[in-house]
Amino acid sequence: MPEKRPFERLPAEVRPLNYGLCLKPDLVDFTFEGKLEAAVEVKHATNQIVMNCADIDIITASYAPEGDEEVHATGFNYQNEDEKVTLSFPSTLQKGMGTLKIDFVGELNDKMKGFYRSKYTTPSGDTRFAAVTQFEATDARRAFPCWDEPAIKATFDISLVVPKDRVALSNMNITDRRPYPDDENLVEVKFARTPVMSTYLVAFVVGEYDFVETRSTDGVLVRVYTPVGKAEQGKFALEVAAKTLPFYKDYFNVPYPLPKIDLIAIADFAAGAMENWGLVTYRETALLIDPKNSCSSSRQWVALVVGHELAHQWFGNLVTMEWWTHLWLNEGFASWIEYLCVDHCFPEYDIWTQFVSADYTRAQELDALDNSHPIEVNVGHPSEVDEIFDAISYSKGASVIRMLHDYIGDEDFRKGMHLYLTKFQHKNAATEDLWESLEHASGKPIAAVMNTWTKQMGFPLVYVEAEQQEDDKVLKLVQKKFCASGPYSGEDNPLWMIPISICTSEDPAHAKMQVLMDKPELTLVLKDVKPEQWVKLNLGTVGFYRTQYSSNMLENLLPAIRDLSLPPVDRLGLQNDLFSLARAGIISTVEVLKVMEAFVNEPNYTVWSDLSCNLGILSTLLSHTDFYEEIQAFICDIFSPIGEKLGWDPKPGEGHLDALLRGLVLGKLGKAGHKATLEEARRRFKDHVEGKHILSADLRSPVYVTVLKHGDSTTLDTMLKLHKQADMQEEKNRIERVLGAISQPELIQKVLTFALSEEVRPQDTVSVIGGVAGGSKQGRKAAWKFVRDNWEELYNRYQGGFLISRLIKLSVDGFAIDKMAAEVKAFFESHPAPSAERTIQQCCENILLNAAWLKRDAENVHQYLLQRKASPTAV
């Protein structure tokens, strides 16, 4: 790794109390003018003021001590590398209050950060631009000179000078709107003073929008702003937001602190959403729902994102992390509680089971790598911040908070949260502060336990064996670090404090025993457990560890998968642990294939979803062999019974999860070339395109992917035409994600070229290229070549943002030949991408792990599949 740049936080001599800020964006020339009048305190006499500033030109700057005349700055020294400016004054500024005035100009950039322009099309077909903001982590400094650090909080008085036919929004409510003296086409819009807050949460938007509104039961005005003509599509999010605010108020026992909250859909937006206080910005697909054209997974996604961003209004905005090192607390917490909130609004989603497959297993996959990192990362230079917006901060963070909540119990957890939020409101806090509040509320050793999960990377594998002693079972547990590359062989033996829960077949849903394992080995006696009863660790798959059972314990558990007596989340956890043990070479892959066959009666969507993911990983691996077709046949065998049971059309009384399951299963069968599924998909696609019978939103992805995978240039042209005609961003994205399924080399090139065209929004290019890389063996090679050939353009487009990391991961993760790891490493040595450095190391490690897995197990898997084909056993 290159030397970390020395980094210093801003000096403490001068601190802001209030920013008076007026901005005037020019939506034609893409520039803006700004005037800042800040009330500041000089804490130590100095003749210079150092602030953050990037891509901004200061025209004049002056400082006026209270009751004294103003002194003009005589020099502006920009340190561009450090995104700082030093204002030098001819005389010493004495201790005390004063006013800092700065006039400046900046650019409305197209990089989706800072104060930027977002392209949209009006209902009449004109292309126009909105001016919007994205400041987290360190881009407020691109909109106005400021002390751009989370712990330097101040109040803000914002006003915007905008064309009179545009909507202007900011964090607070509008207090005044009057004609602008110099130009009758402009108005000056003033907003109320904000509470004390961090710069990264400031926001403003200028554009054309419609809205829907309501008041929540606790009196907060809630609005959802949508593109013009699409107000209807804001209703679902509005409903979720109006239910969520009182839920959080109740949960934290702290009221929402602002008079209003706006949720707004932005056309060009890099993240999913951003929790700006009182003005939350979203990608269109994370906010807009059309009752006719939105699929069930989109509704669920919108509900989760709304829940996540609104949680931040308390956790993050009211109480803010002291420095980016504690970002995980912000994100991990919101990523956990979004599920709690959706479970409250939509109990029929069975969302906690989905958490395990969406967050928990994803975090474990990354955290088993040697190139993972602890949850808490010391961040210095802001360019390192982007790198930690990853699955460890969000998903492992959320998983350990879920484990902690379970360990403490809901009641004490809420008490501790209330304590924390009231103690630190309008201030900043570190991870230790939350532990202290929770420890106070629960009387348990929270800090000691949690430090083992946040300060060291990785997680444990617990090996367990049982011995019957008369009427009791004696369990022997051993913990060791779990590694993706096989049994841990390090010198030091990292230890975790693991909350362990154990259940038996007598009562699979409740713990028979709970214990905190705080040493390498532990022997436990389970009283009154008969020889034929099974024993399962990690009830509810809540503890962040994997379990390896002795072979006879595992044998006993398999019938409980078949007869469904083990709860869904435990069936999922068991299968996922086995799959990752096989991937790490601790058990054989054939063993896992046999276990997968036990899932033939499985009814649960999330269990199928996780199974499907794992089979997808295996399928990608085996695309490097000459028996790829055999694994496709195996997938058809596993999925066809449930496919036949579900059929194509919803039955009366079905709900959200049935719709998700049907889409998953049909897509899986279609991709694997299941004959009947392919024929039906083609028939329905033809009817859809001809307008005879429009596909329901939930069937579109599976049908699209099936016809493309087995399609030709006509199919691709038809899909591109559907893309052009789609009015809804969700439908455009749905098509973009599946285009990569096409398999002819010249059509693959066509899709890759399309990815960089004007037809695809900049933030969505990544998923088109990723779809090609994940679509086929040819696609993988072509996508990697395409990324290398177009590197300058792609890198310039995403710069240091997390989209560049995602692009790299999606385009190279599927390789399984040692020399590819060297090729990837060499490419990025000559084309550095600092914010994606860790991702690149993780990808190279994954490629080597894939290659080792292939060498180790491919032949056995092939033999097993052949022998299975020769003597099909009745299931």
N, C-alpha and C positions, 0 to 999 in steps of 0.2 A: 504493500500500500504506500502511496506517496506520503511524504511528510505532511502532517496536518498543519495548516496555516496557523500561525500564532493568532489568537483572537482575543480582543478585549471588548468587554461591554462598554457602553457609553460612560464617560466620566460623570461623577455625581455632583459636580459644582453647580449645575443649573438644572432645575426640574420644572416641568409644566404643571399648571393647576387646571387651566382651561384653554382649549383651542377654539378660537373664533375663526371659522373657515368658510370662505366663499369661493365656489368654483364655477367657472363658465366654460362648459365643453362646446367645441365646434364640431358638429356631427357631419360636416362636409369636408373640412380640411384635416380632421382627426387630430386636433390639438386641443389643449385647454389652458385657460388662464386661471391663476389662483391668487388669492389674498389671504394671508394668515395673520391674525392678531392673537398672540398667545399671552395669557397671563402666566408669568413664570416667577419662580423664586430663585434668586442667586443665593446658594447656601454657603459658598466660599468665594471670596473675592477672586476674580479671574479676568483676563482680557480676551478670552475667547469662549465661544459657545460651540460645542460639538453635537451634531444631530445626524440622524440617518437621512439619506437622500440618494435617489437613484434615477437616472434618466430625467432629471429635472434641471432647468436652468434658472438660477436665482437672478432676478433683475436688481432688486434693492433689498437691503436688510438694515433694520435699525433697532436699537434698544432704548427704551425710556424708563428710567427708574421712577417709582411712584413720586409724583409731585415735582419731577425734575425734567430738564429738556432731553430730547432724544439725541442719541449718539449714533451716527451712521457707521456701519461696518465698513472697513477699508479693504478687506480681502475676503474672498471666498476660496478656500482651498479644498478641492474635491478629492477624496481618496476613493476612486472608483472601485478598486478591488474590494474595499471594505464597505462600500455603499455608505460612506460618511461624508459630511461636509464640515469644515471648520470655519466659522465666521470670526474674523479677527477685528477687534475694536482698538481705536487709537488710545483709549484710556482704560483704566481698570474699572470693571463693573463691581460696585460694592455690594456687600450682603444686603438682602432685602427683596421686596417685591418690585415687579416692573412689567413692562409690556414689550414683547418682541414682535416686530412687524416684518413680514417677508412678502415681497411680490415675486411671483415665479411663473414660468410656463412649462408645460409638459406635453407629452405625446399620448394620444389615445391609441395604445398599441394593439396589435392583433395576436398577442401571446397568451391571452386568457389569464393574465395576472396584472395586479395593480389596477389602474383606472383604464379599462380597455374597451374596444368596440366589439359589438356582437352583431353579426349580420342576420337579418330576417327578411321575409318576403311578406308584403302586405296582401290582404285578401284580393286586391286587384292585380297582383303579380309584380309589383315594383320591388326592387331590392333596396332596403334601407338599413341604417345602423342605429343600434341603441348604445348608450354609454353606460357601462356597468362596472362593478368592482369585485375583486377577489384579493383579499389582503393576507390571509393566513398562508404561510407563516410570516413572511417578512417582506410584504409588498405594499404596505400602506405608504412606505417611503417613495413609491413610484407615483403617488397621487399628491402628496404634500410633504414638505420637510417635517420630520417629527422625531420623537424619542420612541423608536419602533421596537420596544421590548415589552413583553407581557406584564412585567412587574411595574412599569412606569405608567400608572393609571391617571387619567384626568377626565374632566367633563368636556363635552363637545357642543358647540353652537354651530350648526351647519346651515348654510344657505346655498342654493343652486340657482344659477341664471340660465334659463332654458327656453326653447321655442314655446310659444304659448299653447300650441296644440299638443304638447307632449306631457306625459305623466312624469312627475318627479317624486321620488321616494327616498327616505333615509331611515335611520334607526328609530327616530321619534315621529310623533304626529306633526302635521303641518300647523303652524301658528299664524302664518301670514302669507298672502300671495298678492304681489302688486306689480303693475307695469314697470318695466325696466326703463329708467329715464332716457338712456341713449338710443334705444331701438324699440319701436312699438311692437315688433314681432316677438319680443322676448318678455318673460316675466321673471321676477325674483321670488323664489319660494323659500320661506324660512321655516325651520324645524325647531321644536322645543329642545331645551337643554337636556342632554343625556345624563344618566347617573355617571358616577366615576367608573371608567371602563378602560380596557386595553385597546391599543390602536388596531390590532388585527381584527377586531370585531366591528369596526366602523364600516358603514356601507352606504352607497348611493346608487340609484338607478335612474336613467332618463330614457324614456322610450314610449312606445305605443302599446297599451295594454287594456284589457277588460278585466273586471273582477267580480267575484261573488263574495258576500260577507255574512257574518252572523255574530252574535255575542255569546261567549261561553257562559256557563252557569255562574261563573265567578266574575262576570262583568267585563271581561276583556274583549275588545273589538278585534275580531279575526277576519282577515281578508286573504283570498287567494287570487293573485294576479295571473292572467293567462294571455296568450297571444290574442289579438283582436278577433272576435267572432267565435272564440272557443271557451267562453265563460262556463258553459255547461261542464266542460272537462275539469273544472276546478272543484266540483261539488264533492267528490269522494274525499279529496285531501282536506277540504273544509270540515267535513263531518269528522274525520279522524282528528284533526287539530282541535276542534271544539270539545271532543271527548277527552283528549289527551291533557290539555292544560289543567282541568280540575283534577285529573288523576294524579299528576305530578304535584300539584299544590297540596293535595291530600297526603301523598306518599312522603314528601319531604317535610310537610307541615310548615311550608314557607310559601307565601303568595307569589304569583308571577309579578315581577317588579315594574313592568312598563304598562302604559295605558293601552297599547295596541300591539298586535303582531301581524306582519304581512309575510306571506309565503309567495314567492314569485318564480315563474318559469323563465329561464334564460336560454336563448338558442345555442350560443357557443359557450360551453361551460366544461372545464376540465374535470372537476371532481364529480361526485354524485350530487352533493349539496354542501352548503356552507352556512353555519349557524349564526351569522351576524345577528347581534342583539336586536330583536324587534323587526328585522328585515331579512328573513332567511331566503337565500337564493338556491335554486335547484336546476338541474338539467330538466328539460321538458319531460323526459321519460321517467323521472323520479317524482313527478308531481301530477301530471295530467292523465286522467282516466276517462275514456270514452265508453259509456255503458255497452255500446254495440261492438266496438273494435278493440277493446283492451282484454288481454287474457288474464286468467286468474293469477299467474305469477307476477304480472305487472301490478295488480292491486296490492298483492302482498308486499312487493318491493316498495311501493309508495307508502304503505302503512308503516313499514319498518323505518324508512328514511325520515318520514315526518316524526315518528316517535324518537328517533335518534337526535335529530336537530333540535326538537323542542326540549329534550332532556338537557342539552347543553345550555339552554337559557338560564338554568340554575347552576348546573355542574359544568363550569367552564367560563360562563359569562358573569354570573354573580360572584362566584369564587373561581379564580383563575390560577393556572399553574404558575409557579414562581419563575420557571425557566423551561425551555423546550425539553429538557431532560425528563420532565414529568408529564410530557404530552400523553404518554400511554394511559395515565390516570384519567385524563379527559376523554380519550377515545375508547379505551377499554371499558370505562364505566358506561358511556353512552351506548356502546355496542352491546352491552349486557342488558341495560334497562329498556332499550327499544323493544326487546322481546317481551319483557314484563308488561310493557304498555300494550303491545299488540295482543298479547294473551288476554289482557283485560278487555280490549275492544272487540276482539274476534276469537273467542275461545274455540270456535270450530276449526281454526287453522292448525291446531296441534303444534304450535310454533316452537315449543321448547325441544321437541324431538328434532325439528328442523335445525335448531341451533347446533345440535351435535354434529350434523353432517355439514352445515355451512361454515361454522366457525371453529368448533373444537377440533375436528379431525384435520381441518386445513392448517390450523396452527401447529398441530403435532407433526404434520408432514414436514413443515419448514423447520421446526425446532429440533428435529432429529439430525439435522445437518451439522457438520463441523463448522460451516460458515453461517450459522445462525447467530443471534446476539441476545444478550439478556433483555428483558422487558425495559429495564431502566438503562438508557444509554447516555453517557455524558456527552452532551452536545456542546460544541464550542461555536464554530463559525456557522452562520445561518445556512450556508450551502449544505451543511450536513443535516439540516432539519428534514428536508424533503425525503431523505433516505429512510427516516424512521416511520414514515406513514406507511407501514407495511402490515403484513398479517400477524406479526408478533405484537406490535402496539395495539392493534384493533382486536384480533381474534384470540390471541393467547391472553391478552389483557382481559377481554370479556370472560374468557374461560376461567381464569383464576379468580375473578370477582364472583362468578357463579359458584365456584367451589367455596369461596369465603362466605358468601351469603348462606349457603347450605350449612356450613360449619357453625356459623353464628346463630342462625335462625332469623326468620323475617322480622320479628318484633324488635329484637335488640339491634338488628341491622338498621332498621328505620330510625330508631332512637339515635344511633351513632351518626347517621347521615344528617339528621336534623341538627345535632350538636355541631357537626362540622360546618354545615352551611350557615348557621347563625353566627358561629364564632368567626368565620372568615369572610362574611359577606362584604362585597366591594373591596376585597383585599386579594392577596395571593397566598397560595399554600403549596406545600410539597407533599410527596407521597407519605412521609412520616406523620404529617399532621392528620391525615385521614386514619392511619392505623391507630394513632393515639385516641381519636374520638371513638373508634369502634371498640378499642380495648376497654375504654372507660365504660361504654354501654354494655359490653358483654362479659367483662371479667376474664376473657380468654387471652392467651399470649399472641395477639394478632401480629405484632411486628415481627416477633421471632419466627412465626410460621411463614408469614408472607415474604420476608426477606429471602427465604430459600427459593421462592418462586419468581421473584422479580429481579434479584441481584445476580443470580447465576443463570447461565443459559441452559437450555435443555430441560429434560424432565425424566422421571424414573420409569424403569420397567420393573414391575413387581413379579417375581417368580413365586409361585405358590404350589405346595404339595400337601396332601391330606393323608392322615393315617387314622384308621378307625381304632378307638380304644374303648371296647365295650359299647356303651350307649353314647359315647362322645366322639367328636371328630377333632383331632389335633392338627392345626394348620401351622405349617412353617412358611414364613414369608421372608424373602430376601429382596432388597432393592439395589439396583445398579442403574447408572445412566443408560438411557435407551439411545442407540446410535443407528442411523440409517445404514451404516456399513457393516453391521453385525455386532457380536458381543463386545461390550466396552472393555478396552484393554489399557486404559490410561493409568498413570501412576497414582494420581490423587483420586480418591473416591468421593466425588461430590455426593452430598447427602441432602435429602429433602425431608421436610416435616409433612407427612402425608396423612390427611384425614381419610381413614380407610373405613368403608362400610361393607358389611357382609350380609347376604341374605341366603335363604335355603329354599328348596322346593315347597316347604311347608307354607311359606308366605313370601312369594317372589317380590311383592311390592313394598315390603317393609324390612328395615334393617334388623337383623337378629343381634348384631353387635356393631358398635362404632368405637374406633380407637384411633389415636394419633400415633402414627409410626414415626418415631424420631431417631431411630438407629438403623444400622445396616440390616440387622436380622431381628425377627420377632416370632415368638411361638405363642399361639393362641389356642385356647380350648373352647370349642363350641359344644355346649351341653345338650344332651338329648337330640342328637341328630343320627338317624338310622343309616345303616350302610348304603341303602339304595337311594337315599336322598342326595340331590346335588347341592353344591355350594357355589355361590357366585360372588365375586368381589366387585366393588365399584358400582353399587346400586344406582341406577339412573344415569350411569356414565357421567358422573359429576366431578370425580377426582381427576386431576390432570396427569394421569399416568396410564401406562399400558400394562396389561396383565398377561402373563404367560402361565398357563395351567399345566400341571403334570398331565401325561397322556390319559390316565384313567379319570381324572377330574373332568377333562375335556369331553371324553367319551360320554360321561354322564350328562353333560350339558346339551349335547346335540339333539336328543329327543325333545328337549324343551324349546328348541327352535322350531322343530317340525310341528309340534302340537300347540305352539304359540303360548305356552304357559309362562314363558319368559316375557316380560313386557317389551314393547317395540324398541325403546331406546337401549335396552340391554341386549337385545338381539343384534341391533346395529353395532353397538360397541364391541361385542364379541367378534363379529365378522371383521370389523375394521382392524382390531388388534391382530387377528390372525393374518390378515392380508399384509399388514406392515411388517409382521415378523417374517413372513415369507419374502417380502421385498428386501429385508435386511439379511436374508440367508440364514435366519435362526431356525426356521422350519421350511419344509419344501412347499413349493407353489402348488403341487398336485394335491397336497393335504387340503389346501384352501379351496381348490376347485371342488373337492368332494363336499366340503362344508357348504359351499354355495348351492350345491344341488339340494341341500336340505331346506332351502328357502322356497320350495315349490308352492307351499300353501300361504306364503306371506301376503297379507292384505295391506300392509302399511306403506303409504307413499314414501316416507322418508327413508325407511329401510331399503326400499327398492332403489331410491335415488342414490344412496351410498354404495350399494351393490353395483349399480350401473356405472358410477364413477370408477370404481376399482376395476371393473371389467374393461372399461375404456382405457385405463392406464395399461392394463395387460395387453389389450388389443393393439395399442400404439407400439408397445414393446415388440410384439410379435409381428408387426408389419415389417420388421427387419429380417424376417425368416421366410422360408418358402412354404410355410403351412399356415399363412394368415387366414386362408379360407376355412380351415378347421376350427379356429377360434370363433369365427363368425357363426359357424354352424352350432357351436357350443352356446353362444349367446342366444341364438334362435331357440334352442332347446330350453334354456332357462326361462326365457321371456314369453314363449308362445302360450303356455297354459294360462297365464294371467291375461295375456292379450286377448285370447279367445273369450275368457270370462267377461272382460270389460266391454269388448266390441268397440264399434266406432262412435256410436251415438249415446249421449247422456241418457240415463234412465231416470224416471221420476224419483224424487227424494234424494238424488245424489247432491253432494256439496263440493266445496272448494277442493278438498284433497282428492276426490275422485277425478276431478277435471285435471289436476296436476299429474296424477298417476297415469291417466289415459294418454296424455301428451308424451310423457316420459317413455312409456312402454311401446307405443306405436312408433315413435321416433327411433328407438333402439332397434326394434324389429326391422323397420324400413331401411335403416342404414346398413344393417347386417345382411340385407338382401332376402328377407323372408318373403317368399313368393306371393302369398295371398295379400300380405300387407302392401307390397309394392304395387300390385295390380289395382287394389282399391285406392291407394294414394293417387295413382295416375288418373283414375277415373274421376275422383273428386277434384283433382287439380284442374282437369279439363273443364268440368262444370263451373268451377270457380272463375277461371279465366274468361270463359264465355258468358259469365254473368247469369248462368242458369240457376246456380245454387251457390251462394257465397259461403265459404268455409267459416265456421265459427272461429273466433279468435284463438281458442285453446287448441284447435287442430292445425292452425297454420304452420307453426314451426315444424312439427313432425312431418306434415305433408311436403312442405317446401324442401326440407333436407333430404327426404326420401327421393323425390323426383330429380333433384339435382345430382345426388350421389350416383344415380343410375341414368343420368340424362345426357343430352348432347348440346350442340350450340343453340338449337332452337329453344331448348328448355332455359338455357342461360339468358338468351335474349328476352324471353317472356318474363323471367324474373326481374331483369333490369327495367323492363317496361313497367311492371308492377311497382317497382321502387320509385320510378319517376312519377307515377300517378298517385302514390300514397300521399295523403294529406297529413297523416299523423306521424310524428317522429318515431313513435313506438313501432309502427309497421315498417318504416324505413330501416330501423335498427334490427328488427326481426329478420329482414331479408339480408342485411349486411352481414349478420353473424353466420348465416348458413351458406353464403355464396361459395365459400372455400370447399364445400363438399364436392364440387365438380371435379372430375378426375383427369380429363384430357389436358396434356401439357399446354397446348396453345390457348385453351380456355382458362387455365390457371393464370397464364400471363395476363389475359384480358381482365380477370378479376383483380389482379394486383395493380394493374394500371388504373382501374376504376377506383381503387382505394385512395389514390392520391388526387382524384379528379374533384372538380367543383361540386359534383353531385353528393359527395360525402362530407359531412361536417368534420372539422379538424379533430375533434375529440373522438370521433368514431372510426377514423382510419385504422387505428390500432386493432379494433376488433375484426375488421375485414382481413387484415394481414394475418392476425392470430388464427382466424377461421381457416385460412388457406394452410397455415403451418400444421394445424391440428386435423385437417381434413383427409390427408392421404400422405403416403410416403413421397410421391412426386411433389406434392404441395409443400412438404417440409423443406425439401431442398430448394425449391423455387422461392419460397418466402425468405429464407435466409439469404439467398443470393440477392433478392430484391432489396432487402434491408441494407445489405452492404453497398449495392449499386446506388441506392438513393439516400445514403446515410446523411450527407450534408443537409439535404432538404428536411429529412425527418428530425434530425437533431436540432436544427434551427427552429423548427416548428414547436417542439416541446421543451427545448432548452433543459433546464434542470428539473423540470416537474416530474411527478411520479409516473406520468404516462410513458416516459422513455424507458423506465424500468419495466413497466408492464409489456411494452413492445418487445424488449429484448427477451424477457422470460417466455412470452408466447411464441416467439419465433425460433428459439433454440432448445427449449426444454425437452423436446421429444427425441433428440438424437440419442443413439446408443452405441457409438463407436468411439473408442479412445481418442483417435486422431481428430475427431470433431471438437473435443474439449480443447485440444491444443490450437485448433484453427480459430475457435471463438476467442480464446485468450489472446492469441496473437493479433486478431483484428482489433480488439479493444485496447491493446497496448499502443497501436498506432492511431486509433481513433478514440481518444479518451472520453468517457462519460462519467465524470466524478460522482454525480448523485446516484448513479446506477452501479457503482463499483461492487457493492456487496451482492447485488442481484447477479452480476456477471460471475462472481465467484461461486454463488449458489448454483447457477446454471451449469458451470463446468463440473462442479461436484456431482450434480444430478446426472449429467451425461456419463461420467465414469461409473456411477452407481448402476445406471441402466445397463451399461456394457457388461459389468460384472454379473448382474442378475441374468442377463441373456446367456452368457457363457455357462453360468452355473445351472440354470434350470430349463433352458429351452428344449433340450432333448427329452428330458423326463416328461415335460408337458406334452410334447409331440406324441410320445409313446402312449401316454394316457388317453389323449384325444382319439388316437387311432384305435386303441383297444376298446374304447367306449363305443366307437362307431361300429366295430365288429360285433359287439354283444350288448346292444342297448338293453339296459335293465328297466323293468317297469318301475316307475316312481311310485 
